């Protein structure tokens, strides 16, 4: 039976899942492929470390160069994490004509353009299904299943840590700090959760998705990014009154060419990650706990949603092994490039963030004084912001702040920011205004 040799760099949680699946499903994989996937080498930092999945010690190496120098390794699987060392490994593999599988969204967001350019030059493949949403096949769907369609928008819950925290805040009325501690206790959050709760992890994933869905070229710093650390249980209570659920969303939306652009100008897209209110009956509102989901809207298919586990040894390992199987098929058929890499030039431009238009939830903290509501509404009107709904609570403790909540119709981000900046300088405004965007997913 023919064999295709692979080398794996990294033997952590995902690496253990990959090796476990390759071992337990070996007979099924061989029957489907008519070939055997043979693990030749596994590169690790500490060869003596005890691991959950047993492996022949002769396969272990502390030198990633062993994966590159072995002529019997056709596919290098990068599961190291990070950017610099991972890029060196991937570049070395591609330069030697080896195919690559990676689960590293940070690497693709930072150096994807360089990686794909080199892969084209060398005539080899790069597969990365596990880089976004773990075992949810969103990459394959965008690259293959919807290759004939035109994507107009993408809304995703792509970070399980933040979705777990927001679910606890919603269902239990927990404060952010308490929900985070519970997520850490259960293993859903890292000891340092900054990348997750800041929105940075979701922004990296959005860069990967926007490239596939729209032909965009984005870096994480290009994405309008806000995290969840400032949210309070009060925001969830107000949201329920208006019929909304609150989620951290990764959003990319096609908006057409820039206003006043010449004929033939490329479309623009919005690219943003932030907490958003969505209708309580919408597809994404029911995504609870650490689950991931992505809603796509395309011209031919309309709305569709992919849902499943976005992290963990077996879900993510399953996506990695699926990529290995696909690459093995390509190798056996002598057909690299069967699924094209992202285009070598951007097909869309990034819409300036100040030009984003959506509805907004605004929670003002104000003095209980005559004329406050009228003055606030007047200032919003000056900035061309129309009010859809208003709620105000009486305050029994004299002198304490009174919450004033306003929901707007669609407005331009720059206009809204200008109005809030002025309102927050009023002597009757006692705390910075809470702004949450509203999306009709």
DRENDO-1510 file (C-alpha; in Angstrom, 1 decimal, always signed):
<recs>
REC; n; res; u; v; w
REC; 1; UNK; +0.0; +0.0; +0.0 .
REC; 2; UNK; +1.3; +3.5; -0.9 .
REC; 3; UNK; +2.3; +5.7; +2.0 .
REC; 4; UNK; +2.4; +9.5; +2.4 .
REC; 5; UNK; +4.7; +10.6; +5.2 .
REC; 6; UNK; +3.9; +13.5; +7.5 .
REC; 7; UNK; +5.8; +15.4; +10.1 .
REC; 8; UNK; +4.1; +17.2; +13.0 .
REC; 9; UNK; +5.6; +20.2; +14.9 .
REC; 10; UNK; +3.9; +20.5; +18.2 .
REC; 11; UNK; +2.5; +17.8; +20.6 .
REC; 12; UNK; +0.2; +19.8; +22.8 .
REC; 13; UNK; -3.6; +19.5; +23.1 .
REC; 14; UNK; -4.3; +19.7; +19.4 .
REC; 15; UNK; -1.2; +17.6; +18.4 .
REC; 16; UNK; -2.4; +14.9; +20.8 .
REC; 17; UNK; -5.9; +15.0; +19.2 .
REC; 18; UNK; -4.4; +14.7; +15.7 .
REC; 19; UNK; -2.3; +11.7; +16.6 .
REC; 20; UNK; -5.2; +10.1; +18.5 .
REC; 21; UNK; -7.5; +10.4; +15.5 .
REC; 22; UNK; -4.8; +9.2; +13.0 .
REC; 23; UNK; -4.3; +6.1; +15.2 .
REC; 24; UNK; -7.9; +5.3; +16.1 .
REC; 25; UNK; -9.3; +5.9; +12.6 .
REC; 26; UNK; -6.4; +4.5; +10.6 .
REC; 27; UNK; -8.3; +1.6; +9.0 .
REC; 28; UNK; -11.1; +3.9; +7.9 .
REC; 29; UNK; -8.7; +6.5; +6.5 .
REC; 30; UNK; -6.7; +3.8; +4.6 .
REC; 31; UNK; -9.9; +2.3; +3.1 .
REC; 32; UNK; -11.1; +5.7; +1.9 .
REC; 33; UNK; -7.7; +6.8; +0.5 .
REC; 34; UNK; -6.3; +3.5; -0.7 .
REC; 35; UNK; -3.1; +4.7; +1.0 .
REC; 36; UNK; -1.6; +4.9; +4.5 .
REC; 37; UNK; -0.8; +8.2; +6.3 .
REC; 38; UNK; +2.5; +7.6; +8.1 .
REC; 39; UNK; +3.7; +9.8; +10.9 .
REC; 40; UNK; +7.5; +10.0; +10.4 .
REC; 41; UNK; +8.5; +12.6; +13.0 .
REC; 42; UNK; +7.0; +14.7; +15.8 .
REC; 43; UNK; +8.9; +17.7; +16.8 .
REC; 44; UNK; +8.6; +18.8; +20.5 .
REC; 45; UNK; +10.3; +21.1; +22.9 .
REC; 46; UNK; +10.8; +18.5; +25.6 .
REC; 47; UNK; +11.1; +14.9; +24.4 .
REC; 48; UNK; +10.9; +13.6; +28.0 .
REC; 49; UNK; +7.6; +15.2; +28.9 .
REC; 50; UNK; +4.8; +12.8; +29.9 .
REC; 51; UNK; +1.8; +13.1; +27.4 .
REC; 52; UNK; -1.8; +12.0; +27.3 .
REC; 53; UNK; -1.3; +10.2; +24.0 .
REC; 54; UNK; +1.5; +7.6; +23.8 .
REC; 55; UNK; +4.0; +7.7; +21.0 .
REC; 56; UNK; +7.0; +5.7; +20.0 .
REC; 57; UNK; +9.9; +7.7; +21.4 .
REC; 58; UNK; +11.9; +7.1; +18.2 .
REC; 59; UNK; +9.5; +9.4; +16.4 .
REC; 60; UNK; +10.2; +12.3; +18.7 .
REC; 61; UNK; +12.7; +15.0; +18.0 .
REC; 62; UNK; +13.5; +18.4; +19.5 .
REC; 63; UNK; +14.7; +19.7; +16.1 .
REC; 64; UNK; +12.1; +21.0; +13.7 .
REC; 65; UNK; +14.8; +20.8; +11.0 .
REC; 66; UNK; +14.4; +17.0; +11.1 .
REC; 67; UNK; +10.9; +17.5; +9.6 .
REC; 68; UNK; +12.3; +19.6; +6.8 .
REC; 69; UNK; +15.3; +17.5; +6.0 .
REC; 70; UNK; +13.5; +14.1; +5.8 .
REC; 71; UNK; +12.8; +13.4; +2.1 .
REC; 72; UNK; +10.0; +11.0; +3.1 .
REC; 73; UNK; +7.9; +13.7; +4.7 .
REC; 74; UNK; +5.6; +15.2; +2.1 .
REC; 75; UNK; +3.3; +17.2; +4.5 .
REC; 76; UNK; +4.5; +19.3; +7.5 .
REC; 77; UNK; +1.8; +19.9; +10.1 .
REC; 78; UNK; +2.4; +23.1; +12.1 .
REC; 79; UNK; +0.8; +23.0; +15.5 .
REC; 80; UNK; +3.4; +25.1; +17.4 .
REC; 81; UNK; +1.5; +28.3; +17.8 .
REC; 82; UNK; +3.0; +31.8; +17.8 .
REC; 83; UNK; +4.2; +33.6; +14.7 .
REC; 84; UNK; +8.0; +33.9; +14.2 .
REC; 85; UNK; +9.1; +30.3; +14.8 .
REC; 86; UNK; +6.0; +28.9; +13.1 .
REC; 87; UNK; +6.7; +31.1; +10.0 .
REC; 88; UNK; +10.3; +29.9; +9.8 .
REC; 89; UNK; +9.1; +26.3; +9.8 .
REC; 90; UNK; +6.3; +26.9; +7.3 .
REC; 91; UNK; +8.6; +28.8; +5.0 .
REC; 92; UNK; +11.3; +26.1; +5.2 .
REC; 93; UNK; +8.7; +23.5; +4.4 .
REC; 94; UNK; +7.4; +25.4; +1.3 .
REC; 95; UNK; +10.9; +26.1; +0.0 .
REC; 96; UNK; +11.6; +22.4; +0.1 .
REC; 97; UNK; +8.4; +21.6; -1.9 .
REC; 98; UNK; +6.5; +20.2; +1.1 .
REC; 99; UNK; +2.8; +20.8; +1.6 .
REC; 100; UNK; +1.7; +22.5; +4.8 .
REC; 101; UNK; -1.2; +22.1; +7.2 .
REC; 102; UNK; -1.6; +24.7; +10.0 .
REC; 103; UNK; -4.1; +25.5; +12.7 .
REC; 104; UNK; -2.4; +28.8; +13.4 .
REC; 105; UNK; -4.7; +31.8; +12.8 .
REC; 106; UNK; -2.2; +34.3; +14.3 .
REC; 107; UNK; +0.4; +33.1; +11.7 .
REC; 108; UNK; -2.1; +33.4; +8.8 .
REC; 109; UNK; -3.3; +36.8; +10.0 .
REC; 110; UNK; +0.2; +38.2; +10.3 .
REC; 111; UNK; +2.1; +36.4; +7.5 .
REC; 112; UNK; -0.5; +34.7; +5.3 .
REC; 113; UNK; +0.2; +36.8; +2.3 .
REC; 114; UNK; +3.9; +35.8; +2.4 .
REC; 115; UNK; +3.0; +32.1; +2.9 .
REC; 116; UNK; +0.5; +32.0; +0.1 .
REC; 117; UNK; +2.8; +33.8; -2.3 .
REC; 118; UNK; +5.6; +31.3; -1.6 .
REC; 119; UNK; +3.2; +28.3; -1.9 .
REC; 120; UNK; +2.2; +29.5; -5.4 .
REC; 121; UNK; +5.8; +29.9; -6.5 .
REC; 122; UNK; +6.6; +26.4; -5.3 .
REC; 123; UNK; +3.5; +24.7; -6.6 .
REC; 124; UNK; +2.5; +23.3; -3.2 .
REC; 125; UNK; -0.6; +23.5; -1.0 .
REC; 126; UNK; -1.4; +25.2; +2.3 .
REC; 127; UNK; -4.5; +24.0; +4.2 .
REC; 128; UNK; -5.8; +25.6; +7.4 .
REC; 129; UNK; -9.3; +24.4; +8.2 .
REC; 130; UNK; -8.5; +24.3; +12.0 .
REC; 131; UNK; -7.3; +27.9; +12.1 .
REC; 132; UNK; -10.9; +29.2; +12.6 .
REC; 133; UNK; -13.8; +27.7; +14.6 .
REC; 134; UNK; -12.0; +24.4; +15.4 .
REC; 135; UNK; -14.0; +21.5; +13.9 .
REC; 136; UNK; -16.6; +23.7; +12.2 .
REC; 137; UNK; -15.8; +23.5; +8.5 .
REC; 138; UNK; -16.1; +27.2; +7.7 .
REC; 139; UNK; -12.8; +27.3; +5.7 .
REC; 140; UNK; -13.8; +24.5; +3.4 .
REC; 141; UNK; -17.3; +25.9; +3.0 .
REC; 142; UNK; -15.9; +29.3; +1.8 .
REC; 143; UNK; -13.1; +27.8; -0.4 .
REC; 144; UNK; -15.2; +25.1; -2.0 .
REC; 145; UNK; -18.9; +24.8; -1.2 .
REC; 146; UNK; -19.6; +28.5; -1.9 .
REC; 147; UNK; -16.9; +29.0; -4.6 .
REC; 148; UNK; -19.7; +29.8; -7.1 .
REC; 149; UNK; -21.5; +32.3; -4.9 .
REC; 150; UNK; -21.0; +35.9; -3.9 .
REC; 151; UNK; -20.8; +36.5; -0.1 .
REC; 152; UNK; -22.4; +39.7; +1.0 .
REC; 153; UNK; -22.0; +39.4; +4.8 .
REC; 154; UNK; -20.4; +37.2; +7.5 .
REC; 155; UNK; -21.4; +37.3; +11.2 .
REC; 156; UNK; -19.5; +35.0; +13.5 .
REC; 157; UNK; -19.2; +33.9; +17.1 .
REC; 158; UNK; -15.7; +32.7; +16.7 .
REC; 159; UNK; -14.3; +32.7; +20.2 .
REC; 160; UNK; -15.6; +30.2; +22.6 .
REC; 161; UNK; -14.1; +31.8; +25.7 .
REC; 162; UNK; -15.9; +35.0; +25.3 .
REC; 163; UNK; -19.2; +33.3; +24.3 .
REC; 164; UNK; -19.0; +31.2; +27.5 .
REC; 165; UNK; -18.4; +34.3; +29.6 .
REC; 166; UNK; -21.3; +36.3; +27.9 .
REC; 167; UNK; -23.6; +33.3; +28.4 .
REC; 168; UNK; -22.9; +33.2; +32.1 .
REC; 169; UNK; -23.4; +37.0; +32.4 .
REC; 170; UNK; -26.8; +36.6; +30.6 .
REC; 171; UNK; -28.2; +33.5; +32.2 .
REC; 172; UNK; -26.8; +33.9; +35.7 .
REC; 173; UNK; -26.5; +37.7; +36.0 .
REC; 174; UNK; -22.8; +37.2; +36.7 .
REC; 175; UNK; -20.3; +40.0; +36.6 .
REC; 176; UNK; -17.5; +39.8; +34.0 .
REC; 177; UNK; -14.8; +39.0; +36.6 .
REC; 178; UNK; -16.8; +36.2; +38.1 .
REC; 179; UNK; -17.7; +34.7; +34.8 .
REC; 180; UNK; -14.1; +34.8; +33.7 .
REC; 181; UNK; -12.9; +33.0; +36.8 .
REC; 182; UNK; -15.5; +30.3; +36.2 .
REC; 183; UNK; -14.3; +30.0; +32.6 .
REC; 184; UNK; -10.7; +29.6; +33.8 .
REC; 185; UNK; -11.7; +27.0; +36.4 .
REC; 186; UNK; -13.5; +24.9; +33.7 .
REC; 187; UNK; -10.6; +25.2; +31.2 .
REC; 188; UNK; -12.5; +27.4; +28.8 .
REC; 189; UNK; -10.1; +30.4; +29.4 .
REC; 190; UNK; -6.4; +30.7; +29.6 .
REC; 191; UNK; -4.5; +31.9; +32.7 .
REC; 192; UNK; -3.9; +35.1; +30.6 .
REC; 193; UNK; -7.2; +35.6; +28.7 .
REC; 194; UNK; -6.2; +39.0; +27.3 .
REC; 195; UNK; -6.2; +37.9; +23.6 .
REC; 196; UNK; -9.7; +36.4; +23.9 .
REC; 197; UNK; -11.5; +39.0; +26.0 .
REC; 198; UNK; -10.0; +42.0; +24.2 .
REC; 199; UNK; -11.4; +40.7; +20.9 .
REC; 200; UNK; -7.9; +40.1; +19.5 .
REC; 201; UNK; -8.3; +36.4; +18.8 .
REC; 202; UNK; -11.6; +37.0; +16.9 .
REC; 203; UNK; -9.9; +39.8; +14.9 .
REC; 204; UNK; -7.2; +37.4; +13.8 .
REC; 205; UNK; -9.8; +34.9; +12.7 .
REC; 206; UNK; -11.8; +37.5; +10.9 .
REC; 207; UNK; -8.7; +38.4; +8.8 .
REC; 208; UNK; -8.6; +34.8; +7.6 .
REC; 209; UNK; -12.3; +34.6; +6.9 .
REC; 210; UNK; -12.5; +37.9; +5.1 .
REC; 211; UNK; -9.7; +36.9; +2.8 .
REC; 212; UNK; -11.7; +33.8; +1.7 .
REC; 213; UNK; -15.1; +35.4; +1.7 .
REC; 214; UNK; -14.3; +38.6; +0.0 .
REC; 215; UNK; -10.7; +38.5; -1.3 .
REC; 216; UNK; -9.6; +41.1; +1.4 .
REC; 217; UNK; -6.1; +41.7; +2.6 .
REC; 218; UNK; -6.4; +42.6; +6.3 .
REC; 219; UNK; -4.1; +42.7; +9.3 .
REC; 220; UNK; -5.6; +42.4; +12.8 .
REC; 221; UNK; -4.8; +46.1; +13.4 .
REC; 222; UNK; -7.0; +47.0; +10.4 .
REC; 223; UNK; -10.1; +45.5; +12.2 .
REC; 224; UNK; -12.2; +47.8; +14.4 .
REC; 225; UNK; -11.8; +45.8; +17.6 .
REC; 226; UNK; -13.5; +46.1; +21.0 .
REC; 227; UNK; -13.6; +43.5; +23.8 .
REC; 228; UNK; -16.0; +42.5; +26.5 .
REC; 229; UNK; -14.3; +43.6; +29.7 .
REC; 230; UNK; -16.5; +46.8; +30.1 .
REC; 231; UNK; -19.8; +45.0; +29.8 .
REC; 232; UNK; -22.0; +44.7; +32.9 .
REC; 233; UNK; -25.1; +42.6; +33.8 .
REC; 234; UNK; -27.1; +45.8; +33.5 .
REC; 235; UNK; -26.4; +45.8; +29.7 .
REC; 236; UNK; -27.9; +42.3; +29.4 .
REC; 237; UNK; -31.0; +43.4; +31.4 .
REC; 238; UNK; -31.6; +46.4; +29.2 .
REC; 239; UNK; -31.0; +44.3; +26.1 .
REC; 240; UNK; -33.7; +41.8; +27.1 .
REC; 241; UNK; -36.2; +44.7; +27.6 .
REC; 242; UNK; -35.6; +45.7; +24.0 .
REC; 243; UNK; -35.7; +42.1; +22.7 .
REC; 244; UNK; -32.0; +41.6; +22.2 .
REC; 245; UNK; -29.3; +39.1; +23.0 .
REC; 246; UNK; -25.7; +40.2; +23.5 .
REC; 247; UNK; -22.8; +38.5; +21.7 .
REC; 248; UNK; -19.2; +39.2; +20.7 .
REC; 249; UNK; -19.4; +39.2; +16.9 .
REC; 250; UNK; -16.8; +39.1; +14.1 .
REC; 251; UNK; -18.4; +41.0; +11.2 .
REC; 252; UNK; -17.4; +41.5; +7.6 .
REC; 253; UNK; -20.0; +43.0; +5.3 .
REC; 254; UNK; -19.8; +44.1; +1.6 .
REC; 255; UNK; -20.9; +47.7; +1.1 .
REC; 256; UNK; -20.3; +48.3; -2.5 .
REC; 257; UNK; -17.8; +50.9; -4.0 .
REC; 258; UNK; -16.9; +54.0; -2.0 .
REC; 259; UNK; -19.2; +56.9; -2.4 .
REC; 260; UNK; -18.2; +58.9; -5.5 .
REC; 261; UNK; -15.8; +56.3; -6.7 .
REC; 262; UNK; -15.1; +55.9; -10.4 .
REC; 263; UNK; -16.8; +53.2; -12.5 .
REC; 264; UNK; -15.2; +49.9; -11.9 .
REC; 265; UNK; -13.9; +50.7; -8.5 .
REC; 266; UNK; -13.7; +47.7; -6.1 .
REC; 267; UNK; -16.3; +47.0; -3.5 .
REC; 268; UNK; -15.5; +48.0; +0.1 .
REC; 269; UNK; -16.1; +45.8; +3.2 .
REC; 270; UNK; -16.6; +46.6; +6.8 .
REC; 271; UNK; -14.4; +44.6; +9.2 .
REC; 272; UNK; -15.1; +44.7; +12.9 .
REC; 273; UNK; -15.1; +42.7; +16.1 .
REC; 274; UNK; -17.1; +44.0; +19.0 .
REC; 275; UNK; -20.0; +43.2; +21.4 .
REC; 276; UNK; -23.3; +43.6; +19.5 .
REC; 277; UNK; -27.0; +43.3; +20.3 .
REC; 278; UNK; -28.8; +41.0; +18.0 .
REC; 279; UNK; -32.5; +40.1; +17.8 .
REC; 280; UNK; -33.3; +37.4; +20.5 .
REC; 281; UNK; -34.9; +35.2; +17.8 .
REC; 282; UNK; -32.0; +35.4; +15.4 .
REC; 283; UNK; -29.8; +32.4; +14.4 .
REC; 284; UNK; -26.9; +33.4; +16.5 .
REC; 285; UNK; -28.8; +34.3; +19.6 .
REC; 286; UNK; -29.2; +30.7; +20.6 .
REC; 287; UNK; -25.5; +29.9; +20.4 .
REC; 288; UNK; -24.6; +29.3; +24.1 .
REC; 289; UNK; -21.6; +28.4; +26.1 .
REC; 290; UNK; -18.3; +27.8; +24.4 .
REC; 291; UNK; -19.8; +26.9; +21.0 .
REC; 292; UNK; -18.9; +28.7; +17.7 .
REC; 293; UNK; -21.2; +29.6; +14.8 .
REC; 294; UNK; -20.9; +31.6; +11.6 .
REC; 295; UNK; -23.9; +33.0; +9.6 .
REC; 296; UNK; -23.2; +33.7; +5.9 .
REC; 297; UNK; -25.4; +35.6; +3.6 .
REC; 298; UNK; -24.8; +35.1; -0.1 .
REC; 299; UNK; -26.6; +36.0; -3.3 .
REC; 300; UNK; -27.5; +32.5; -4.5 .
REC; 301; UNK; -27.9; +30.6; -1.3 .
REC; 302; UNK; -29.2; +33.4; +1.0 .
REC; 303; UNK; -28.6; +32.9; +4.8 .
REC; 304; UNK; -26.8; +29.8; +6.0 .
REC; 305; UNK; -25.2; +28.9; +9.4 .
REC; 306; UNK; -22.4; +26.6; +10.4 .
REC; 307; UNK; -22.3; +25.6; +14.1 .
REC; 308; UNK; -20.2; +23.4; +16.4 .
REC; 309; UNK; -17.3; +23.2; +18.8 .
REC; 310; UNK; -14.6; +25.8; +18.1 .
REC; 311; UNK; -11.8; +24.4; +20.2 .
REC; 312; UNK; -10.5; +21.3; +22.0 .
REC; 313; UNK; -8.3; +18.4; +21.1 .
REC; 314; UNK; -10.7; +16.3; +19.1 .
REC; 315; UNK; -12.8; +18.9; +17.3 .
REC; 316; UNK; -9.7; +20.9; +16.2 .
REC; 317; UNK; -7.7; +17.7; +15.6 .
REC; 318; UNK; -10.5; +16.4; +13.4 .
REC; 319; UNK; -10.2; +19.5; +11.2 .
REC; 320; UNK; -6.4; +19.1; +11.0 .
REC; 321; UNK; -6.7; +15.4; +10.0 .
REC; 322; UNK; -9.3; +16.3; +7.4 .
REC; 323; UNK; -6.8; +18.7; +5.8 .
REC; 324; UNK; -4.1; +15.9; +5.9 .
REC; 325; UNK; -6.5; +13.6; +4.1 .
REC; 326; UNK; -7.3; +16.2; +1.5 .
REC; 327; UNK; -3.6; +16.9; +0.9 .
REC; 328; UNK; -2.9; +13.1; +0.7 .
REC; 329; UNK; -5.5; +12.8; -2.1 .
REC; 330; UNK; -3.9; +15.7; -4.0 .
REC; 331; UNK; -0.5; +14.0; -3.6 .
REC; 332; UNK; -1.7; +10.6; -4.8 .
REC; 333; UNK; -3.5; +12.2; -7.8 .
REC; 334; UNK; -0.5; +14.4; -8.6 .
REC; 335; UNK; -2.8; +17.5; -8.4 .
REC; 336; UNK; -1.5; +20.2; -6.1 .
REC; 337; UNK; -3.4; +23.4; -6.4 .
REC; 338; UNK; -6.7; +21.5; -6.9 .
REC; 339; UNK; -8.3; +24.1; -4.5 .
REC; 340; UNK; -6.8; +27.5; -5.3 .
REC; 341; UNK; -5.1; +29.6; -2.7 .
REC; 342; UNK; -6.5; +33.0; -1.9 .
REC; 343; UNK; -6.0; +35.5; -4.8 .
REC; 344; UNK; -2.6; +37.2; -5.0 .
REC; 345; UNK; -4.1; +40.7; -5.0 .
REC; 346; UNK; -6.9; +42.2; -2.9 .
REC; 347; UNK; -10.3; +42.2; -4.5 .
REC; 348; UNK; -12.0; +44.7; -2.1 .
REC; 349; UNK; -11.0; +47.7; +0.0 .
REC; 350; UNK; -11.5; +48.3; +3.7 .
REC; 351; UNK; -14.3; +50.8; +4.4 .
REC; 352; UNK; -13.1; +53.5; +6.9 .
REC; 353; UNK; -14.5; +52.6; +10.3 .
REC; 354; UNK; -16.0; +56.1; +10.8 .
REC; 355; UNK; -18.2; +55.4; +7.8 .
REC; 356; UNK; -19.8; +52.2; +9.4 .
REC; 357; UNK; -23.6; +52.6; +9.6 .
REC; 358; UNK; -25.7; +50.6; +12.1 .
REC; 359; UNK; -28.1; +51.1; +14.9 .
REC; 360; UNK; -26.8; +51.8; +18.4 .
REC; 361; UNK; -27.7; +51.2; +22.1 .
REC; 362; UNK; -26.5; +54.1; +24.2 .
REC; 363; UNK; -26.6; +53.9; +28.0 .
REC; 364; UNK; -26.1; +57.4; +29.6 .
REC; 365; UNK; -25.4; +57.9; +33.3 .
REC; 366; UNK; -26.9; +61.3; +34.1 .
REC; 367; UNK; -28.1; +63.6; +36.9 .
REC; 368; UNK; -31.8; +63.5; +37.7 .
REC; 369; UNK; -32.4; +67.0; +36.6 .
REC; 370; UNK; -34.9; +68.8; +34.4 .
REC; 371; UNK; -34.0; +69.0; +30.7 .
REC; 372; UNK; -31.4; +66.2; +30.6 .
REC; 373; UNK; -33.3; +64.0; +28.2 .
REC; 374; UNK; -34.3; +66.9; +25.9 .
REC; 375; UNK; -30.7; +68.2; +25.8 .
REC; 376; UNK; -29.4; +64.7; +25.0 .
REC; 377; UNK; -31.9; +64.2; +22.2 .
REC; 378; UNK; -31.2; +67.6; +20.8 .
REC; 379; UNK; -27.5; +66.9; +20.6 .
REC; 380; UNK; -28.1; +63.6; +18.8 .
REC; 381; UNK; -30.4; +65.3; +16.4 .
REC; 382; UNK; -27.7; +67.9; +15.6 .
REC; 383; UNK; -25.5; +65.0; +14.5 .
REC; 384; UNK; -28.2; +63.5; +12.3 .
REC; 385; UNK; -29.0; +60.7; +14.7 .
REC; 386; UNK; -32.6; +59.6; +14.9 .
REC; 387; UNK; -34.0; +58.0; +18.1 .
REC; 388; UNK; -35.9; +54.7; +17.9 .
REC; 389; UNK; -36.7; +54.1; +21.6 .
REC; 390; UNK; -36.0; +55.7; +25.0 .
REC; 391; UNK; -36.1; +54.2; +28.5 .
REC; 392; UNK; -35.3; +56.0; +31.8 .
REC; 393; UNK; -35.3; +54.7; +35.4 .
REC; 394; UNK; -36.1; +56.8; +38.4 .
REC; 395; UNK; -33.5; +57.0; +41.1 .
REC; 396; UNK; -34.6; +56.8; +44.7 .
REC; 397; UNK; -31.3; +57.8; +46.2 .
REC; 398; UNK; -31.0; +61.6; +45.7 .
REC; 399; UNK; -27.9; +62.7; +43.8 .
REC; 400; UNK; -27.2; +59.2; +42.4 .
REC; 401; UNK; -26.8; +58.7; +38.7 .
REC; 402; UNK; -29.9; +57.9; +36.7 .
REC; 403; UNK; -29.6; +55.5; +33.7 .
REC; 404; UNK; -30.9; +56.9; +30.4 .
REC; 405; UNK; -31.0; +54.4; +27.6 .
REC; 406; UNK; -31.5; +55.4; +24.0 .
REC; 407; UNK; -31.7; +53.1; +21.0 .
REC; 408; UNK; -31.1; +54.8; +17.7 .
REC; 409; UNK; -32.0; +54.1; +14.1 .
REC; 410; UNK; -29.1; +53.5; +11.7 .
REC; 411; UNK; -26.4; +56.2; +12.0 .
REC; 412; UNK; -22.9; +56.9; +10.9 .
REC; 413; UNK; -20.2; +55.9; +13.4 .
REC; 414; UNK; -18.4; +59.2; +13.1 .
REC; 415; UNK; -21.6; +61.2; +13.7 .
REC; 416; UNK; -22.4; +59.1; +16.8 .
REC; 417; UNK; -18.9; +59.4; +18.2 .
REC; 418; UNK; -19.0; +63.1; +17.8 .
REC; 419; UNK; -22.3; +63.4; +19.6 .
REC; 420; UNK; -21.2; +61.2; +22.5 .
REC; 421; UNK; -18.0; +63.1; +22.9 .
REC; 422; UNK; -20.0; +66.3; +23.4 .
REC; 423; UNK; -22.7; +64.7; +25.6 .
REC; 424; UNK; -20.0; +63.2; +27.9 .
REC; 425; UNK; -18.7; +66.7; +28.6 .
REC; 426; UNK; -22.0; +67.9; +30.0 .
REC; 427; UNK; -21.9; +68.6; +33.7 .
REC; 428; UNK; -25.1; +66.4; +34.0 .
REC; 429; UNK; -23.3; +63.4; +32.5 .
REC; 430; UNK; -21.7; +61.4; +35.4 .
REC; 431; UNK; -19.9; +58.6; +33.6 .
REC; 432; UNK; -18.7; +57.7; +30.1 .
REC; 433; UNK; -21.5; +56.6; +27.9 .
REC; 434; UNK; -21.8; +52.9; +27.1 .
REC; 435; UNK; -22.1; +52.2; +23.4 .
REC; 436; UNK; -23.1; +48.8; +21.9 .
REC; 437; UNK; -23.9; +48.4; +18.3 .
REC; 438; UNK; -27.0; +46.6; +17.1 .
REC; 439; UNK; -26.9; +44.1; +14.2 .
REC; 440; UNK; -29.8; +42.6; +12.4 .
REC; 441; UNK; -28.2; +39.1; +11.8 .
</recs>
